[in-house]
Amino acid sequence: MSSAQTVSSRSESSASEYQYNYTYVAPLALAQEVPASQKPTLVWWGQVIAQVLHIASNRLHWVQEQEQRKHGGTAPSTAALSVDLSHVGVGRLELAHLKKLPAPSTLAGKLFGELHEFGEAAELAGKTALLARKAHNQELGSLFDVFKLVLEAITTKPTGRPNSMQDYFNLFTTLPLPAEAPSYEDDATFTWLRVAGFNPLVIRRARTLEDTLGLQDASLSAVLGEGDTVQRALSEGRLYLADYQALARVINGNFPNGPKYGFAPRALFGLPAGSGPRRLRALGIRCGQDASAYPLYTPADGEAWTQAKTTVSVADVNYHEMISHLAHTHLLVDPFVVATHRNLPDEHPVSVLLRPHFEGTLYINYAAHEHLIAPGGDVDMMMAGTIQATQTLAVTALIDDPSFGFNQGMLPNALRQRDVNDPDLDYPYREDAKLLWGAIENWVRAYVGIYYTSDTAVAEDTALQAWAAEVASQNGGRVKGFGEEGIAGKLSTVDYLIQALTMVIFTGSAQHAAVNFAQAGVMTFVPLAPGSAYRAAPPSRADAALNPGLDQYPPLDMAALQLEFLSLLGGVHHTKLGDYPFMWFKNLHVHGHLKAFQEDLERIGATIQERNTQRLFPYPYFIPSAIPQSINI
């Protein structure tokens, strides 16, 4: 590519439209505001509204079931399955007809045409479309405002402490119960979630005796097999640690129902001796970092072990939401969106490649900092720490954590850093993620090769150089670790350009899908993934035996909030990886490479589907047909 093709500056108006703000989630760089072109589409709103109505239907069916129990099994009128939104000009929505409509992802594309195909559900479809139009016209606020608008129209909701674990199961009436829920107490399920759950990103290979938590040989051999020892398992690389040290300084919160408890546990896992892929087994847990304050519990410890597993689950949720999800996907991509629009002309090949992977990102991030992680918001209610401490987790993860930077976050580097590439380790996240990273990298390499045939072409592209410099600049995107050879903002080779673009696209599509959609797939069932504990970690086996584990779990209003809120965030699949707008790429040389990319994605989907038939539970989050192009929810 000649410099004449690339020396094209953004207009002053375009640059002024995209500005950085360093105070929303200080000191990170986020977009100052959401330009009109970055607002959600009508189809996106259609899908959001449809999903909200499914969530409302679940609540209404729960209300019906409560009434049935109260009246000795007499079924209430189906008129109860409605939501009155007359106060916003929509009228009453009869949700009894909701099951006659397609799933939200399918329905959204049909809402704004002829509705007669929906039969007796046509009126509901029409009102759903009207509500979506009002939201799209900015009459109803953000998606979180719309969510509350609909749910608050249902005056009855779960409250109080659960009488039994069944109360958590009963919250699911029409929304899907996670496949792992019935076995939530099993050690196998607990361990599986560390490698194929909502946050399979913490586990690393144990390196030292200190990493083994003081586990005794007898405890290890009881799980991994007679005659096995800690030293042997360690030296053979069969021990793995999930260490939540990042949460050690989080101050426990008390909003909105009194004291909540978070933890910074260390959990040890091991592979039985042998060869070939094997599943990890849980060996021991300390509920905090200080070995003198927190005893080691093992599977032989009964109720204390069960409660120790809950401390790990609470930690995993808090680490997931604020670090793996918010920080390492949403907040990492945001400055790339701003820098791209400020520095690259729309016709610039890198801009053309990236912009579809930015759809909706500025909007959802703006809504998140304004509503979700604000004092009194949903995160403040669900997560264990104070909202200030919770926000600090996200900030620290991006600017202070020595183990994470842009280059370190690239999948091959991240897996290598945690030393989890051993093929003996059955690790579905790793296996499926590598397929997606490879396909995206091949696509990016082919695309970049059309425009940049040498490192000189990269170095002489002044717009691209300005983009790279701004991404890393303290006066720009403040993306730590972006640049070659440890030099912030350095972009001098074709290879680094390929790796950087692969990282941006993978993060905004596949990686976000893995951490986002597991919210609806796993985290809606509180016993699998409690956002907070409501009792401290068991100080002893005797204490655990006297205090039932049920008391650790959230009250029913918080469990219902977690179910409903995460069903929204994890239930909207807008766009599909590899599906670019028609004739988006004007350069005909791109089309063959795009077709190859799409065919790769189809093959990957089939491979993962086949793998899932052999797994303890399906791990569906890297199936390409369910991965959006961008972070838009």
Secondary structure, DSSP 8 states (H G I E B T S, - for coil): --HHHH-----HHHHHHS-EESSTTTTS-EESS--GGGS--HHHHHHHHHHHHHHHHHHHHHHHHHHHHHTTT----GGGSEEEEGGGT-EEEEGGGGGGS--HHHHTTTTTS--GGGGGGHHHHHHHHHHHHHHHTTSS-SHHHHHHHHHTTS-----S--SSTHHHHHT-SSS---TTGGGTT-HHHHHHHHHHSS-TTS-EE--SGGGGTT--HHHHHHHH-TT--HHHHHHTT-EEEEE-GGGTT--B--TTTS--B----EEEEE--SSSS-B--EEEEEESSS-TTTS-EE-GGGTHHHHHHHHHHHHHHHHHIIIIIIIIIIIIHHHHHHHHHHHHS-TTSHHHHHHGGGGTTHHHHHHHIIIIITSTTSHHHHHSSB-HHHHHHHHHHHHHT-TT--TTTTSHHHHHHHHT---TTB--HHHHHHHHHHHHHHHHHHHHHHHH--SHHHHHT-HHHHHHHHHHH-TTTT--TT-SGGG-TT----HHHHHHHHHHHHHIIIIIHHHHHTHHHHTTTSTTTS-S-BSS---SSHHHHHHS-GGGGS--HHHHHHHHHHHHHHTS---S-TT---TT----THHHHHHHHHHHHHHHHHHHHHHHHTTSSS---TT-GGG--SS---
